[in-house]
C-alpha cells in the first residue's frame, strides 16, 4: 500500500509540474495577468503574472517533502487513542497510510487548482465552481476522519 501511495503522489506531482510547463511553454500563450486567488464565491480576487503559476508546485513539493520526513517518525505521532505494545504496530501503519493519502489528496488538489486557474485565464471564464473548495475540504478532512475512526477501532 505504501508503494502505491508514494507512486500516486509522485505521479500527481509530475502532473502538477506538467500543467505549469505546458501552460508557460506550450503553443497557447497565457495572458499577462492570470488569476492567483479565488474567493468563496469562486471568482478571482487576486492576480499575478504567468510565472506565479510555479507557486503551487513549489508548495506541493515542500508539503510532499515535509510529509515524507514526518512519516519517518511514527512513534512521535499524536494518536487519538492510547498506544500500547499490542496496538502500536497497527496504529503506526494506519498513521502512515493516512499521511500517504493526505499527500496524494493535496497534490491532486493543487493540480486541479492549477488546471482551473490556467483554464480560467485562457478562456476568461473567471470562476471556480462554488462546490470546488467544499469538495476539496470534504476529501481532505474525510481522509483524516476515516483514519481517526480506524485508529479508534484498532485500539
Helices and strands as residue ranges (DSSP letters): H 2-25, E 34-38, E 44-48, G 50-53, H 54-70, G 74-76, H 88-123, H 132-154
